[in-house]
Amino acid sequence: MTQQSQRPAFAGWLSTTNDITRTFLAANRVPGLINMAGGLPEPATFPTAELAAIAADAVRDHAPEVLGYGPAEGLPELRDALARRFSSRDLTLTRENVFVTSAGMQGLDLVGKVLLEPGQLIACQYPTYLGALDAWRPRSPTYRNLVIDDPAFDAFSALDGAQFAYTVPNFSNPTGKLVSVETRQALVDAAHRTGTWLVEDDPYGTLHYDGKPLPRMIDLSARTNPGAPYAGPVVYMGTLSKEIAPGLRVGWVIAAPAFIEALAMAKLGADLCTSGLTQRIALAAIEAGLLEKIQPTILDTYRQRRDALCAAMREHLSDWLEWEVPVGGMFVWAVGRDPSLNTDDLLKHAMAAGVCVAPSSVFDATGMNRRALRINFTLNDASRLAEGAKRLARAFEAMRDPKK
């Protein structure tokens, strides 16, 4: 009998991951479970008829392009359309400023590939998007927390010496907070002074329910060199996942041309090119004004659901949690009144009670923040949100008294 050779071990970074994201994505397939964890849109808002017609036209009229390989940087016409869409009085963009990705997550992955050597420092808005932490985990970075609502926050000290800074200024994932204009300007000024790349991730910017949108940091940055094509330190990222449908897997990075060239090199080692079919669908949707057409329905739906969730939380969860009503986005960030609350433990009771929520530990690179929850309100209607809040209250009771 011959001895079987031992296979090489898997890469070490795999042992540092969590399985929370897979739990979120799989929750919809668990019978009876109310999923209030992931950042999932309401499928009824998807413009299915319009997209079906656009897709048929794309295959019929552009078959070689949409069924074959395309440029790593993206479909030229789509890059032009995105440049027009995001240009403003302050910001001048050309095709060379735009890179098309396979949704927002690939943008995060490629940023890590082009900027990070193993162990380098990221200055990261805290708490932060767990998908970003997952994207950069294979490079074993170190983190400096940017607690930007701290009165003592100093943007220059926060960015100085970091390889790049990562922010979600519009309705931050996970907290739902809106970063003030003053703090945005301070971050931009610090990026210009330190030379640190400043990543502005903006998947939720169109989901603004109250008040007026604030200026983007890339627009503030462009004011230092008005009229010229953008070549500054801000890297602006977006996606169609929350505006139309996540299944299109179309996103973008807008940055200095040198940064776009670096992304193209990295993408060649990832997927070569983003789907030509979904890019052509995205282009047609933008040119037809489909995004503007469906936005009022999306905003009305999500505003009502935000209000319904917060009302249900006031009724059922105010003894355990405190929170602020977000003015946009997809999430309510709820912090335990009891400093000893462990929401990792709470999640186990919540799943047993039939509701899935996101514990705060996954939004902390150290995993030490266990006192808060991220609760999504966009996926479920008012009745399911109310039932989810009731089930979460039962989970709190069960954790306090396991015999119940």
Contacts in CASP RR format, 6 or more apart in sequence:
PFRMAT RR
TARGET T0000
AUTHOR 0000-0000-0000
METHOD contacts of the structure
MODEL  1
MTQQSQRPAFAGWLSTTNDITRTFLAANRVPGLINMAGGLPEPATFPTAE
LAAIAADAVRDHAPEVLGYGPAEGLPELRDALARRFSSRDLTLTRENVFV
TSAGMQGLDLVGKVLLEPGQLIACQYPTYLGALDAWRPRSPTYRNLVIDD
PAFDAFSALDGAQFAYTVPNFSNPTGKLVSVETRQALVDAAHRTGTWLVE
DDPYGTLHYDGKPLPRMIDLSARTNPGAPYAGPVVYMGTLSKEIAPGLRV
GWVIAAPAFIEALAMAKLGADLCTSGLTQRIALAAIEAGLLEKIQPTILD
TYRQRRDALCAAMREHLSDWLEWEVPVGGMFVWAVGRDPSLNTDDLLKHA
MAAGVCVAPSSVFDATGMNRRALRINFTLNDASRLAEGAKRLARAFEAMR
DPKK
11 138 0 8 1.000
13 137 0 8 1.000
13 138 0 8 1.000
13 140 0 8 1.000
16 137 0 8 1.000
17 134 0 8 1.000
17 137 0 8 1.000
18 130 0 8 1.000
18 361 0 8 1.000
18 362 0 8 1.000
20 37 0 8 1.000
20 130 0 8 1.000
20 358 0 8 1.000
20 359 0 8 1.000
20 362 0 8 1.000
21 130 0 8 1.000
21 131 0 8 1.000
21 134 0 8 1.000
21 362 0 8 1.000
23 37 0 8 1.000
23 356 0 8 1.000
24 35 0 8 1.000
24 37 0 8 1.000
24 38 0 8 1.000
24 39 0 8 1.000
24 40 0 8 1.000
24 356 0 8 1.000
24 358 0 8 1.000
25 38 0 8 1.000
27 33 0 8 1.000
27 35 0 8 1.000
27 37 0 8 1.000
27 38 0 8 1.000
27 356 0 8 1.000
28 35 0 8 1.000
28 40 0 8 1.000
30 356 0 8 1.000
32 354 0 8 1.000
33 351 0 8 1.000
33 354 0 8 1.000
33 355 0 8 1.000
33 356 0 8 1.000
34 354 0 8 1.000
34 355 0 8 1.000
34 356 0 8 1.000
34 380 0 8 1.000
34 384 0 8 1.000
34 387 0 8 1.000
34 388 0 8 1.000
34 391 0 8 1.000
35 356 0 8 1.000
35 376 0 8 1.000
35 379 0 8 1.000
35 380 0 8 1.000
36 309 0 8 1.000
36 355 0 8 1.000
36 356 0 8 1.000
36 357 0 8 1.000
36 375 0 8 1.000
36 376 0 8 1.000
36 377 0 8 1.000
36 379 0 8 1.000
36 380 0 8 1.000
36 385 0 8 1.000
36 388 0 8 1.000
36 392 0 8 1.000
37 356 0 8 1.000
37 357 0 8 1.000
37 358 0 8 1.000
37 374 0 8 1.000
37 375 0 8 1.000
37 376 0 8 1.000
38 358 0 8 1.000
38 374 0 8 1.000
38 376 0 8 1.000
38 379 0 8 1.000
39 173 0 8 1.000
39 330 0 8 1.000
39 331 0 8 1.000
39 376 0 8 1.000
39 378 0 8 1.000
39 379 0 8 1.000
40 246 0 8 1.000
40 376 0 8 1.000
40 378 0 8 1.000
40 379 0 8 1.000
41 241 0 8 1.000
41 242 0 8 1.000
41 245 0 8 1.000
41 246 0 8 1.000
41 298 0 8 1.000
41 330 0 8 1.000
41 378 0 8 1.000
41 379 0 8 1.000
42 298 0 8 1.000
42 301 0 8 1.000
42 302 0 8 1.000
42 378 0 8 1.000
42 379 0 8 1.000
44 301 0 8 1.000
45 294 0 8 1.000
45 297 0 8 1.000
45 298 0 8 1.000
45 301 0 8 1.000
46 244 0 8 1.000
46 245 0 8 1.000
47 244 0 8 1.000
47 245 0 8 1.000
47 285 0 8 1.000
47 290 0 8 1.000
47 293 0 8 1.000
47 294 0 8 1.000
50 285 0 8 1.000
50 288 0 8 1.000
50 290 0 8 1.000
51 244 0 8 1.000
51 245 0 8 1.000
51 281 0 8 1.000
51 285 0 8 1.000
54 281 0 8 1.000
54 284 0 8 1.000
54 285 0 8 1.000
54 288 0 8 1.000
55 277 0 8 1.000
55 281 0 8 1.000
57 284 0 8 1.000
58 66 0 8 1.000
58 277 0 8 1.000
58 280 0 8 1.000
58 281 0 8 1.000
58 284 0 8 1.000
59 66 0 8 1.000
59 67 0 8 1.000
59 277 0 8 1.000
62 280 0 8 1.000
65 75 0 8 1.000
65 276 0 8 1.000
65 280 0 8 1.000
66 275 0 8 1.000
66 276 0 8 1.000
66 277 0 8 1.000
66 279 0 8 1.000
66 280 0 8 1.000
67 276 0 8 1.000
67 277 0 8 1.000
68 276 0 8 1.000
69 272 0 8 1.000
69 273 0 8 1.000
70 272 0 8 1.000
70 273 0 8 1.000
70 276 0 8 1.000
71 273 0 8 1.000
72 264 0 8 1.000
72 267 0 8 1.000
72 268 0 8 1.000
72 272 0 8 1.000
72 273 0 8 1.000
73 79 0 8 1.000
73 98 0 8 1.000
73 99 0 8 1.000
73 100 0 8 1.000
73 260 0 8 1.000
73 263 0 8 1.000
73 264 0 8 1.000
74 99 0 8 1.000
74 100 0 8 1.000
74 273 0 8 1.000
74 274 0 8 1.000
74 279 0 8 1.000
75 100 0 8 1.000
75 276 0 8 1.000
75 279 0 8 1.000
75 280 0 8 1.000
75 283 0 8 1.000
76 95 0 8 1.000
77 283 0 8 1.000
78 100 0 8 1.000
78 279 0 8 1.000
78 280 0 8 1.000
78 282 0 8 1.000
78 283 0 8 1.000
78 286 0 8 1.000
79 95 0 8 1.000
79 98 0 8 1.000
79 99 0 8 1.000
79 100 0 8 1.000
80 95 0 8 1.000
80 98 0 8 1.000
81 283 0 8 1.000
81 286 0 8 1.000
81 287 0 8 1.000
82 93 0 8 1.000
82 98 0 8 1.000
82 100 0 8 1.000
82 252 0 8 1.000
82 254 0 8 1.000
82 286 0 8 1.000
83 93 0 8 1.000
83 94 0 8 1.000
83 95 0 8 1.000
83 97 0 8 1.000
83 98 0 8 1.000
83 254 0 8 1.000
84 93 0 8 1.000
85 286 0 8 1.000
86 93 0 8 1.000
86 218 0 8 1.000
86 236 0 8 1.000
86 254 0 8 1.000
87 93 0 8 1.000
88 219 0 8 1.000
88 222 0 8 1.000
90 215 0 8 1.000
90 219 0 8 1.000
90 220 0 8 1.000
90 222 0 8 1.000
90 223 0 8 1.000
90 226 0 8 1.000
91 216 0 8 1.000
91 218 0 8 1.000
91 219 0 8 1.000
91 222 0 8 1.000
91 230 0 8 1.000
92 222 0 8 1.000
92 227 0 8 1.000
92 228 0 8 1.000
92 229 0 8 1.000
92 230 0 8 1.000
93 229 0 8 1.000
93 230 0 8 1.000
93 254 0 8 1.000
94 229 0 8 1.000
96 229 0 8 1.000
96 257 0 8 1.000
96 260 0 8 1.000
97 229 0 8 1.000
97 230 0 8 1.000
97 254 0 8 1.000
97 255 0 8 1.000
97 256 0 8 1.000
97 257 0 8 1.000
97 260 0 8 1.000
98 252 0 8 1.000
98 253 0 8 1.000
98 254 0 8 1.000
98 260 0 8 1.000
99 252 0 8 1.000
99 253 0 8 1.000
99 254 0 8 1.000
99 255 0 8 1.000
99 260 0 8 1.000
99 263 0 8 1.000
99 264 0 8 1.000
99 267 0 8 1.000
100 250 0 8 1.000
100 251 0 8 1.000
100 252 0 8 1.000
100 274 0 8 1.000
100 279 0 8 1.000
101 107 0 8 1.000
101 110 0 8 1.000
101 250 0 8 1.000
101 251 0 8 1.000
101 252 0 8 1.000
101 253 0 8 1.000
101 267 0 8 1.000
101 274 0 8 1.000
102 249 0 8 1.000
102 250 0 8 1.000
102 251 0 8 1.000
102 271 0 8 1.000
102 274 0 8 1.000
102 275 0 8 1.000
103 239 0 8 1.000
103 240 0 8 1.000
103 241 0 8 1.000
103 246 0 8 1.000
103 247 0 8 1.000
103 248 0 8 1.000
103 249 0 8 1.000
103 250 0 8 1.000
103 251 0 8 1.000
104 203 0 8 1.000
104 237 0 8 1.000
104 238 0 8 1.000
104 239 0 8 1.000
104 241 0 8 1.000
104 251 0 8 1.000
105 131 0 8 1.000
105 135 0 8 1.000
106 251 0 8 1.000
106 267 0 8 1.000
106 270 0 8 1.000
106 271 0 8 1.000
106 274 0 8 1.000
107 135 0 8 1.000
107 237 0 8 1.000
107 251 0 8 1.000
107 253 0 8 1.000
107 263 0 8 1.000
108 131 0 8 1.000
108 132 0 8 1.000
108 135 0 8 1.000
108 136 0 8 1.000
108 201 0 8 1.000
108 237 0 8 1.000
109 135 0 8 1.000
109 270 0 8 1.000
110 253 0 8 1.000
110 263 0 8 1.000
110 266 0 8 1.000
110 267 0 8 1.000
110 270 0 8 1.000
111 135 0 8 1.000
111 164 0 8 1.000
111 199 0 8 1.000
111 235 0 8 1.000
111 237 0 8 1.000
111 253 0 8 1.000
111 263 0 8 1.000
112 135 0 8 1.000
112 136 0 8 1.000
112 139 0 8 1.000
113 266 0 8 1.000
113 270 0 8 1.000
114 259 0 8 1.000
114 262 0 8 1.000
114 263 0 8 1.000
114 265 0 8 1.000
114 266 0 8 1.000
115 163 0 8 1.000
115 164 0 8 1.000
115 197 0 8 1.000
116 122 0 8 1.000
116 136 0 8 1.000
116 139 0 8 1.000
116 141 0 8 1.000
116 163 0 8 1.000
117 139 0 8 1.000
118 139 0 8 1.000
118 140 0 8 1.000
118 141 0 8 1.000
119 139 0 8 1.000
119 140 0 8 1.000
119 141 0 8 1.000
119 142 0 8 1.000
120 139 0 8 1.000
120 141 0 8 1.000
120 142 0 8 1.000
120 163 0 8 1.000
121 141 0 8 1.000
121 142 0 8 1.000
121 143 0 8 1.000
121 144 0 8 1.000
121 161 0 8 1.000
121 162 0 8 1.000
121 163 0 8 1.000
122 136 0 8 1.000
122 141 0 8 1.000
122 142 0 8 1.000
122 143 0 8 1.000
122 144 0 8 1.000
122 162 0 8 1.000
122 163 0 8 1.000
122 164 0 8 1.000
122 165 0 8 1.000
122 166 0 8 1.000
123 143 0 8 1.000
123 144 0 8 1.000
123 146 0 8 1.000
123 158 0 8 1.000
123 159 0 8 1.000
123 162 0 8 1.000
123 164 0 8 1.000
123 165 0 8 1.000
123 166 0 8 1.000
123 196 0 8 1.000
124 132 0 8 1.000
124 143 0 8 1.000
124 144 0 8 1.000
124 145 0 8 1.000
124 146 0 8 1.000
124 165 0 8 1.000
124 166 0 8 1.000
124 365 0 8 1.000
125 146 0 8 1.000
125 148 0 8 1.000
125 165 0 8 1.000
125 166 0 8 1.000
125 167 0 8 1.000
125 168 0 8 1.000
125 172 0 8 1.000
126 145 0 8 1.000
126 146 0 8 1.000
126 147 0 8 1.000
126 364 0 8 1.000
127 174 0 8 1.000
127 175 0 8 1.000
127 360 0 8 1.000
127 363 0 8 1.000
127 364 0 8 1.000
127 369 0 8 1.000
127 372 0 8 1.000
128 166 0 8 1.000
128 168 0 8 1.000
128 173 0 8 1.000
128 174 0 8 1.000
128 363 0 8 1.000
128 364 0 8 1.000
128 365 0 8 1.000
129 168 0 8 1.000
129 173 0 8 1.000
129 174 0 8 1.000
129 201 0 8 1.000
129 363 0 8 1.000
130 174 0 8 1.000
130 358 0 8 1.000
130 362 0 8 1.000
130 363 0 8 1.000
132 166 0 8 1.000
132 201 0 8 1.000
133 362 0 8 1.000
133 363 0 8 1.000
133 365 0 8 1.000
141 163 0 8 1.000
143 365 0 8 1.000
143 366 0 8 1.000
144 158 0 8 1.000
144 162 0 8 1.000
146 153 0 8 1.000
146 158 0 8 1.000
146 165 0 8 1.000
146 167 0 8 1.000
147 153 0 8 1.000
148 167 0 8 1.000
148 179 0 8 1.000
148 183 0 8 1.000
148 187 0 8 1.000
149 177 0 8 1.000
153 183 0 8 1.000
155 183 0 8 1.000
155 186 0 8 1.000
155 187 0 8 1.000
155 189 0 8 1.000
155 190 0 8 1.000
156 189 0 8 1.000
156 190 0 8 1.000
156 193 0 8 1.000
156 194 0 8 1.000
158 165 0 8 1.000
158 190 0 8 1.000
159 165 0 8 1.000
159 187 0 8 1.000
159 190 0 8 1.000
159 191 0 8 1.000
159 194 0 8 1.000
159 196 0 8 1.000
159 198 0 8 1.000
160 190 0 8 1.000
160 194 0 8 1.000
160 196 0 8 1.000
161 194 0 8 1.000
161 196 0 8 1.000
162 194 0 8 1.000
162 196 0 8 1.000
163 196 0 8 1.000
163 197 0 8 1.000
164 196 0 8 1.000
164 197 0 8 1.000
164 198 0 8 1.000
164 199 0 8 1.000
164 235 0 8 1.000
165 187 0 8 1.000
165 191 0 8 1.000
165 196 0 8 1.000
165 197 0 8 1.000
165 198 0 8 1.000
165 199 0 8 1.000
166 199 0 8 1.000
166 201 0 8 1.000
167 179 0 8 1.000
167 187 0 8 1.000
167 198 0 8 1.000
167 199 0 8 1.000
167 200 0 8 1.000
167 201 0 8 1.000
167 217 0 8 1.000
168 201 0 8 1.000
168 202 0 8 1.000
168 203 0 8 1.000
168 204 0 8 1.000
169 178 0 8 1.000
169 179 0 8 1.000
169 184 0 8 1.000
169 200 0 8 1.000
169 202 0 8 1.000
169 214 0 8 1.000
169 216 0 8 1.000
169 217 0 8 1.000
170 178 0 8 1.000
170 179 0 8 1.000
170 202 0 8 1.000
170 204 0 8 1.000
170 205 0 8 1.000
170 208 0 8 1.000
170 213 0 8 1.000
170 214 0 8 1.000
170 328 0 8 1.000
170 329 0 8 1.000
171 177 0 8 1.000
171 178 0 8 1.000
171 204 0 8 1.000
171 205 0 8 1.000
171 207 0 8 1.000
171 208 0 8 1.000
171 326 0 8 1.000
171 327 0 8 1.000
171 328 0 8 1.000
171 329 0 8 1.000
171 330 0 8 1.000
171 331 0 8 1.000
172 178 0 8 1.000
172 179 0 8 1.000
173 203 0 8 1.000
173 204 0 8 1.000
173 330 0 8 1.000
173 331 0 8 1.000
173 374 0 8 1.000
174 331 0 8 1.000
174 333 0 8 1.000
174 358 0 8 1.000
174 360 0 8 1.000
174 363 0 8 1.000
174 374 0 8 1.000
175 331 0 8 1.000
175 333 0 8 1.000
175 374 0 8 1.000
176 326 0 8 1.000
176 328 0 8 1.000
176 329 0 8 1.000
176 330 0 8 1.000
176 331 0 8 1.000
176 332 0 8 1.000
176 333 0 8 1.000
177 324 0 8 1.000
177 326 0 8 1.000
177 333 0 8 1.000
178 214 0 8 1.000
178 326 0 8 1.000
178 327 0 8 1.000
178 328 0 8 1.000
179 214 0 8 1.000
180 214 0 8 1.000
181 214 0 8 1.000
181 215 0 8 1.000
184 214 0 8 1.000
184 215 0 8 1.000
184 217 0 8 1.000
184 220 0 8 1.000
185 220 0 8 1.000
187 198 0 8 1.000
187 217 0 8 1.000
188 198 0 8 1.000
188 217 0 8 1.000
188 220 0 8 1.000
188 221 0 8 1.000
188 234 0 8 1.000
190 196 0 8 1.000
190 198 0 8 1.000
191 197 0 8 1.000
191 198 0 8 1.000
191 221 0 8 1.000
191 233 0 8 1.000
191 234 0 8 1.000
192 221 0 8 1.000
192 224 0 8 1.000
192 232 0 8 1.000
192 233 0 8 1.000
195 233 0 8 1.000
196 233 0 8 1.000
197 233 0 8 1.000
197 234 0 8 1.000
197 235 0 8 1.000
197 259 0 8 1.000
198 217 0 8 1.000
198 221 0 8 1.000
198 233 0 8 1.000
198 234 0 8 1.000
198 235 0 8 1.000
199 234 0 8 1.000
199 235 0 8 1.000
199 237 0 8 1.000
200 216 0 8 1.000
200 217 0 8 1.000
200 218 0 8 1.000
200 234 0 8 1.000
200 235 0 8 1.000
200 236 0 8 1.000
200 237 0 8 1.000
201 237 0 8 1.000
201 238 0 8 1.000
202 216 0 8 1.000
202 236 0 8 1.000
202 237 0 8 1.000
202 238 0 8 1.000
203 237 0 8 1.000
203 238 0 8 1.000
203 239 0 8 1.000
203 241 0 8 1.000
203 242 0 8 1.000
204 242 0 8 1.000
204 328 0 8 1.000
204 329 0 8 1.000
204 330 0 8 1.000
205 213 0 8 1.000
205 329 0 8 1.000
206 242 0 8 1.000
206 243 0 8 1.000
206 291 0 8 1.000
206 295 0 8 1.000
207 242 0 8 1.000
207 298 0 8 1.000
207 299 0 8 1.000
207 302 0 8 1.000
207 328 0 8 1.000
207 329 0 8 1.000
207 330 0 8 1.000
208 299 0 8 1.000
208 327 0 8 1.000
208 328 0 8 1.000
208 329 0 8 1.000
209 299 0 8 1.000
209 302 0 8 1.000
209 303 0 8 1.000
209 306 0 8 1.000
209 327 0 8 1.000
209 328 0 8 1.000
209 329 0 8 1.000
210 327 0 8 1.000
210 328 0 8 1.000
211 327 0 8 1.000
216 236 0 8 1.000
217 234 0 8 1.000
217 236 0 8 1.000
218 230 0 8 1.000
218 234 0 8 1.000
218 236 0 8 1.000
218 254 0 8 1.000
221 230 0 8 1.000
221 232 0 8 1.000
221 233 0 8 1.000
221 234 0 8 1.000
222 230 0 8 1.000
222 232 0 8 1.000
224 232 0 8 1.000
225 231 0 8 1.000
225 232 0 8 1.000
229 257 0 8 1.000
230 254 0 8 1.000
230 255 0 8 1.000
230 256 0 8 1.000
231 256 0 8 1.000
231 257 0 8 1.000
231 258 0 8 1.000
232 255 0 8 1.000
232 256 0 8 1.000
233 256 0 8 1.000
234 255 0 8 1.000
235 253 0 8 1.000
235 254 0 8 1.000
235 255 0 8 1.000
235 259 0 8 1.000
236 253 0 8 1.000
236 254 0 8 1.000
236 255 0 8 1.000
237 251 0 8 1.000
237 252 0 8 1.000
237 253 0 8 1.000
237 254 0 8 1.000
238 251 0 8 1.000
238 252 0 8 1.000
238 253 0 8 1.000
239 250 0 8 1.000
239 251 0 8 1.000
239 252 0 8 1.000
240 248 0 8 1.000
240 250 0 8 1.000
240 251 0 8 1.000
240 282 0 8 1.000
240 285 0 8 1.000
241 247 0 8 1.000
241 248 0 8 1.000
241 249 0 8 1.000
241 251 0 8 1.000
242 330 0 8 1.000
243 291 0 8 1.000
243 295 0 8 1.000
243 298 0 8 1.000
244 282 0 8 1.000
244 285 0 8 1.000
244 290 0 8 1.000
244 291 0 8 1.000
244 294 0 8 1.000
247 278 0 8 1.000
248 278 0 8 1.000
248 281 0 8 1.000
248 282 0 8 1.000
249 274 0 8 1.000
249 275 0 8 1.000
249 278 0 8 1.000
250 274 0 8 1.000
250 275 0 8 1.000
250 278 0 8 1.000
250 279 0 8 1.000
250 281 0 8 1.000
250 282 0 8 1.000
251 274 0 8 1.000
253 259 0 8 1.000
253 260 0 8 1.000
253 263 0 8 1.000
255 263 0 8 1.000
267 273 0 8 1.000
284 290 0 8 1.000
285 291 0 8 1.000
301 378 0 8 1.000
302 328 0 8 1.000
302 329 0 8 1.000
302 330 0 8 1.000
302 377 0 8 1.000
302 378 0 8 1.000
304 382 0 8 1.000
305 377 0 8 1.000
305 378 0 8 1.000
305 380 0 8 1.000
305 381 0 8 1.000
305 382 0 8 1.000
305 385 0 8 1.000
306 325 0 8 1.000
306 326 0 8 1.000
306 328 0 8 1.000
306 332 0 8 1.000
306 377 0 8 1.000
308 377 0 8 1.000
308 381 0 8 1.000
308 382 0 8 1.000
308 385 0 8 1.000
308 386 0 8 1.000
309 332 0 8 1.000
309 375 0 8 1.000
309 377 0 8 1.000
309 385 0 8 1.000
309 389 0 8 1.000
310 323 0 8 1.000
310 325 0 8 1.000
310 332 0 8 1.000
311 386 0 8 1.000
312 385 0 8 1.000
312 386 0 8 1.000
312 388 0 8 1.000
312 389 0 8 1.000
312 390 0 8 1.000
313 321 0 8 1.000
313 323 0 8 1.000
313 332 0 8 1.000
313 334 0 8 1.000
313 375 0 8 1.000
313 389 0 8 1.000
315 389 0 8 1.000
316 389 0 8 1.000
316 390 0 8 1.000
316 392 0 8 1.000
316 393 0 8 1.000
317 334 0 8 1.000
317 389 0 8 1.000
317 392 0 8 1.000
317 393 0 8 1.000
317 396 0 8 1.000
319 337 0 8 1.000
319 396 0 8 1.000
320 336 0 8 1.000
320 337 0 8 1.000
320 338 0 8 1.000
320 341 0 8 1.000
320 393 0 8 1.000
320 396 0 8 1.000
321 334 0 8 1.000
321 335 0 8 1.000
321 336 0 8 1.000
321 337 0 8 1.000
321 373 0 8 1.000
322 334 0 8 1.000
322 335 0 8 1.000
322 336 0 8 1.000
322 337 0 8 1.000
323 332 0 8 1.000
323 333 0 8 1.000
323 334 0 8 1.000
323 335 0 8 1.000
324 333 0 8 1.000
325 332 0 8 1.000
326 332 0 8 1.000
326 333 0 8 1.000
329 378 0 8 1.000
330 376 0 8 1.000
330 377 0 8 1.000
330 378 0 8 1.000
331 374 0 8 1.000
331 375 0 8 1.000
331 376 0 8 1.000
331 377 0 8 1.000
332 374 0 8 1.000
332 375 0 8 1.000
332 377 0 8 1.000
333 372 0 8 1.000
333 373 0 8 1.000
333 374 0 8 1.000
333 375 0 8 1.000
334 372 0 8 1.000
334 373 0 8 1.000
334 374 0 8 1.000
334 375 0 8 1.000
335 371 0 8 1.000
335 372 0 8 1.000
336 371 0 8 1.000
336 372 0 8 1.000
336 373 0 8 1.000
339 371 0 8 1.000
341 370 0 8 1.000
341 371 0 8 1.000
342 370 0 8 1.000
342 371 0 8 1.000
343 357 0 8 1.000
343 359 0 8 1.000
343 360 0 8 1.000
343 361 0 8 1.000
343 370 0 8 1.000
343 371 0 8 1.000
343 372 0 8 1.000
343 373 0 8 1.000
344 359 0 8 1.000
344 361 0 8 1.000
344 370 0 8 1.000
345 399 0 8 1.000
346 357 0 8 1.000
346 359 0 8 1.000
346 373 0 8 1.000
346 395 0 8 1.000
346 396 0 8 1.000
346 399 0 8 1.000
347 356 0 8 1.000
347 357 0 8 1.000
347 359 0 8 1.000
349 395 0 8 1.000
349 396 0 8 1.000
349 398 0 8 1.000
349 399 0 8 1.000
350 356 0 8 1.000
350 357 0 8 1.000
350 391 0 8 1.000
350 392 0 8 1.000
350 395 0 8 1.000
352 395 0 8 1.000
352 398 0 8 1.000
353 391 0 8 1.000
353 392 0 8 1.000
353 394 0 8 1.000
353 395 0 8 1.000
353 398 0 8 1.000
354 388 0 8 1.000
354 391 0 8 1.000
355 388 0 8 1.000
355 391 0 8 1.000
355 392 0 8 1.000
355 395 0 8 1.000
357 373 0 8 1.000
357 374 0 8 1.000
357 375 0 8 1.000
357 392 0 8 1.000
358 373 0 8 1.000
358 374 0 8 1.000
358 375 0 8 1.000
358 376 0 8 1.000
359 370 0 8 1.000
359 372 0 8 1.000
359 373 0 8 1.000
360 369 0 8 1.000
360 370 0 8 1.000
360 371 0 8 1.000
360 372 0 8 1.000
360 373 0 8 1.000
360 374 0 8 1.000
361 367 0 8 1.000
361 368 0 8 1.000
361 369 0 8 1.000
361 370 0 8 1.000
363 369 0 8 1.000
363 374 0 8 1.000
377 385 0 8 1.000
380 388 0 8 1.000
397 404 0 8 1.000
398 404 0 8 1.000
END
